[in-house]
């Protein structure tokens, strides 16, 4: 599989300042971001190391990551500049 970088700063570089500010000032955002990063790491390990995981479970991890990313993105857009 092709390894793709999905960390939030890589995915949304134009919002880097807001992401960093929210990570410091908003505990809920920070917690969600940590969950996103853990999921992303699990997915990367499965892709790179061939971690045994069935296709359904793997797709579920990717869907969870996307749902959290959507939530974080909406919070980023609502944050003051």
C-alpha atoms as one frame of an Amber mdcrd trajectory, in Angstrom:
protein
   0.000   0.000   0.000   1.019   3.570  -0.577   1.740   5.434   2.635  -0.011
   8.801   2.795   0.482  11.460   5.441  -2.771  12.385   7.151  -1.735  14.337
  10.232  -3.923  17.408  10.575  -1.169  19.978  10.027  -0.238  18.195   6.800
  -3.864  17.909   5.722  -4.786  21.517   6.565  -1.583  23.589   6.451  -3.521
  26.788   5.790  -5.088  26.415   9.263  -1.886  25.591  11.162  -2.085  28.633
  13.456  -5.693  27.901  14.431  -4.944  24.219  14.981  -2.064  25.024  17.321
  -4.105  27.658  19.184  -7.076  25.318  19.613  -4.842  22.490  20.732  -3.617
  24.698  23.579  -6.830  26.502  24.489  -9.612  23.966  23.838  -9.453  20.729
  25.816 -12.146  19.019  23.723 -10.317  19.875  20.499  -7.047  18.641  21.980
  -8.622  15.350  23.058 -10.215  14.831  19.640  -6.927  15.641  17.953  -5.125
  13.055  20.093  -7.743  10.457  19.126  -7.342  11.404  15.461  -3.560  11.064
  15.730  -3.822   7.638  17.417  -6.172   6.382  14.711  -3.880   7.764  12.028
  -0.913   6.014  13.625  -2.825   2.715  13.818  -3.748   3.027  10.138  -0.181
   3.879   9.155   1.168   0.881  11.072  -1.325  -1.408   9.370  -0.339  -0.013
   5.961   3.416  -0.037   6.465   3.976  -3.065   8.667   1.264  -5.323   7.372
  -0.373  -5.399  10.797  -2.956  -8.175  10.673  -6.361  -6.548  10.319  -9.277
  -7.549   8.164 -10.548  -5.240   5.437 -13.787  -4.374   7.248 -11.964  -3.355
  10.426  -9.401  -1.396   8.414 -12.114   0.521   6.555 -13.857   1.211   9.872
 -10.666   2.782  11.248 -10.419   4.981   8.157 -14.067   6.039   8.502 -13.539
   6.906  12.170 -10.499   8.993  11.268 -12.495  10.833   8.606 -15.399  11.526
  10.976 -13.028  12.990  13.578 -11.244  15.010  10.912 -14.600  16.474   9.818
 -15.433  17.392  13.402 -12.037  19.015  13.927 -12.297  20.881  10.636 -15.671
  22.368  11.570 -14.256  23.500  14.924 -11.267  25.058  13.147 -13.553  27.003
  10.836 -15.616  28.272  13.786 -12.568  29.402  15.759 -11.777  33.099  15.793
  -8.902  34.148  13.580
